Amino acid sequence: MSLERFVGKVAVVTGASAGIGRELVKALVKEGVTVAGLARRSERIEEIAQELKNEKGKLHAFKCDLTKDEEILATFKKITETLGPISILVNNAGLSPATELIDGDISKWRQIIDTNILALSICTREAIASMKANNIKGHIVHINSIAGHMPLDLVGFSVYPATKYAVTALTESLRREINRNGLPIKVTSVSPGYVETDFFVSMYDSKDLPAYLERSGLKAKDVADTVVYVLSTPEHVNVAGISRRVERVQEHANQLKNGNGSLHPFKCDLTKDKEILDTFKKIIETLGPIHILVNNAGVAPATALIDGDIKRWRQIIDTNVIGLSICTREAIANMKANNTKGHIVHVNSVLGHEIGEFPYLSVYPGSKHAVTALTECLRREINRNNLPIKITSVSPGGVSTEFAEVNLGAEGVKRFENVPLLSADDVADTIVYVLSTPEHVNIRELTVNIQGQLY
Ligand SMILES: NC(=O)c1ccc[n+]([C@@H]2O[C@H](COP(=O)([O-])OP(=O)(O)OC[C@H]3O[C@@H](n4cnc5c(N)ncnc54)[C@H](OP(=O)(O)O)[C@@H]3O)[C@@H](O)[C@H]2O)c1
């Protein structure tokens, strides 16, 4: 992970006085970035700046109450005048003073909405104006939350999820505006689960803390590391072997023979249950227990639903859904038997979350939507069974592989001829990052797109 392209450039981080923001500004300054940290308690940011005074980059404190529009505008003006144009904005500040909908306090509702939605949008507008004026290949990161994707049943936590759902929608609307305007700016939403910061402490009296919070959570540094990873992806990447043709895997193995690990080819057709079972048996007998399974194999022969070819439908479902589920079952049986802290990665697709507009691909999105649901059902089974196994869905947009040629033929290749695509390396790097996270951190879903594209 390297932030080389941002060394000496300006990053704005809101909510830099505590929690995630504090860890993030430390990480960025250590990487050589010039950071403008915003918060009401700016004296705390001054203290952090002191701690960091011998590091490669520099932290500058800006006192700003994000519920006040004029203060935000004046602060951004001051930042660009004193530090220069903005390359990174991390909208991290957020809060959730305890309040309910039935009998809640309107001033708290307004504070949550003003900080989590409006301030985020104003900061984004100001940062984009600076990036646009200076033709900067910038990056905007919204610190969202799992509460931005699912409602949580917590007392006093009724307004916050609505603000984070809004952040989810704002991220995607902004992505579309940026693409329509051809701006070279990336947008990423990072959605942590429970993080051990002052967030909930300031929300509840310590005696009222819900049981949910008694378990250990992520550390603020884990989220900061995730943001650093997202920022470190190459300019064109936006931060989301078993084979039938075994001779090709053998060729890769030969090329890799001087590496630290080794690659062992296993011939297996994933549409044949018995072949999968025999292959897993052979893998375990010859190589030992399994620690990682990457369910990467997938097909999408061109077919329609109205008058499609049933054989093709079956091939897609058998490979992408049933093959994946059998491999997962076999890997988990082995991880369980050996008490392995394993990791399963499903290579999903952006079409596992949206449908897109691809005339040749009517069944494929169905199979990938199934992978999205299977990932989450498996997560629940794993948690219910207390297994120390991680499960992650990685959803790439279009990738430059043989996929179009193999599945869609010459016409398909032509269709993608002038479309910018991710490289296979980009996706491999994403999976390596997911696997490299510390034991207690689980990336649930990581969508990776080519910058400027939706699919
Ligand atoms: N902790 C979690 O479990 C969790 C989980 C998922 C997502 N998140 C999200 O992560 C982000 C950071 O939260 P955290 O856990 O690090 O919380 P935290 O430790 O309570 O820090 C919140 C930060 O927001 C700043 N802030 C709040 N209101 C502000 C205002 N009006 N003007 C300027 N700054 C303001 C605070 O600074 P001052 O008070 O000094 O102004 C502080 O620096 C939030 O967006 C939160 O929604 C947290």
The ligand as a Tripos MOL2 file, in Angstrom:
@<TRIPOS>MOLECULE
LIG
   48    52     1     0     0
SMALL
NO_CHARGES

@<TRIPOS>ATOM
      1 N1        -17.9280    4.1880   16.3380 N.am      1 LIG1
      2 C1        -18.6540    3.3820   15.5830 C.2       1 LIG1
      3 O1        -19.0860    2.2850   16.0140 O.2       1 LIG1
      4 C2        -18.9430    3.7460   14.1240 C.ar      1 LIG1
      5 C3        -19.4220    2.7410   13.2830 C.ar      1 LIG1
      6 C4        -19.6990    3.0370   11.9500 C.ar      1 LIG1
      7 C5        -19.4860    4.3190   11.4840 C.ar      1 LIG1
      8 N2        -19.0270    5.2890   12.3210 N.ar      1 LIG1
      9 C6        -18.8510    6.6560   11.7670 C.3       1 LIG1
     10 O2        -17.4940    7.0200   11.8830 O.3       1 LIG1
     11 C7        -17.3590    8.4460   11.9240 C.3       1 LIG1
     12 C8        -16.4270    8.8440   13.0630 C.3       1 LIG1
     13 O3        -16.9780    8.3740   14.2810 O.3       1 LIG1
     14 P1        -16.0960    7.9590   15.5530 P.3       1 LIG1
     15 O4        -16.5230    6.6130   15.9640 O.co2     1 LIG1
     16 O5        -14.6580    8.2240   15.3120 O.co2     1 LIG1
     17 O6        -16.7300    8.9920   16.6040 O.3       1 LIG1
     18 P2        -16.0850    9.9750   17.6930 P.3       1 LIG1
     19 O7        -14.9040    9.3480   18.3350 O.co2     1 LIG1
     20 O8        -17.2380   10.3790   18.5370 O.co2     1 LIG1
     21 O9        -15.6010   11.2010   16.7840 O.3       1 LIG1
     22 C9        -16.5170   12.0140   16.1130 C.3       1 LIG1
     23 C10       -15.7990   13.1700   15.4580 C.3       1 LIG1
     24 O10       -16.7840   13.9800   14.7780 O.3       1 LIG1
     25 C11       -16.5450   15.3380   15.0990 C.3       1 LIG1
     26 N3        -17.7690   16.1400   15.0610 N.ar      1 LIG1
     27 C12       -19.0020   15.8390   15.5340 C.ar      1 LIG1
     28 N4        -19.8440   16.8810   15.3650 N.ar      1 LIG1
     29 C13       -19.1320   17.8700   14.7810 C.ar      1 LIG1
     30 C14       -19.4270   19.2010   14.3750 C.ar      1 LIG1
     31 N5        -20.6390   19.7480   14.5380 N.pl3     1 LIG1
     32 N6        -18.4440   19.9190   13.8090 N.ar      1 LIG1
     33 C15       -17.1970   19.4020   13.6490 C.ar      1 LIG1
     34 N7        -16.8650   18.1620   14.0070 N.ar      1 LIG1
     35 C16       -17.8130   17.3960   14.5650 C.ar      1 LIG1
     36 C17       -15.9890   15.2980   16.5190 C.3       1 LIG1
     37 O11       -15.2130   16.4600   16.7600 O.3       1 LIG1
     38 P3        -15.5670   17.6080   17.8580 P.3       1 LIG1
     39 O12       -16.4860   17.0050   18.8740 O.co2     1 LIG1
     40 O13       -14.2480   17.9950   18.4070 O.co2     1 LIG1
     41 O14       -16.1920   18.6990   17.0730 O.co2     1 LIG1
     42 C18       -15.0880   14.0580   16.4430 C.3       1 LIG1
     43 O15       -13.8280   14.3930   15.9490 O.3       1 LIG1
     44 C19       -18.7980    8.9990   12.0440 C.3       1 LIG1
     45 O16       -19.2440    9.4390   10.8010 O.3       1 LIG1
     46 C20       -19.6060    7.7640   12.4710 C.3       1 LIG1
     47 O17       -20.9350    7.8600   12.0530 O.3       1 LIG1
     48 C21       -18.7380    5.0190   13.6330 C.ar      1 LIG1
@<TRIPOS>BOND
     1     1     2 1
     2     2     3 2
     3     2     4 1
     4     4     5 ar
     5     4    48 ar
     6     5     6 ar
     7     6     7 ar
     8     7     8 ar
     9     8     9 1
    10     8    48 ar
    11     9    10 1
    12     9    46 1
    13    10    11 1
    14    11    12 1
    15    11    44 1
    16    12    13 1
    17    13    14 1
    18    14    15 2
    19    14    16 1
    20    14    17 1
    21    17    18 1
    22    18    19 2
    23    18    20 1
    24    18    21 1
    25    21    22 1
    26    22    23 1
    27    23    24 1
    28    23    42 1
    29    24    25 1
    30    25    26 1
    31    25    36 1
    32    26    27 ar
    33    26    35 ar
    34    27    28 ar
    35    28    29 ar
    36    29    30 ar
    37    29    35 ar
    38    30    31 1
    39    30    32 ar
    40    32    33 ar
    41    33    34 ar
    42    34    35 ar
    43    36    37 1
    44    36    42 1
    45    37    38 1
    46    38    39 2
    47    38    40 1
    48    38    41 1
    49    42    43 1
    50    44    45 1
    51    44    46 1
    52    46    47 1
@<TRIPOS>SUBSTRUCTURE
     1 LIG1         1 GROUP 0 **** ****
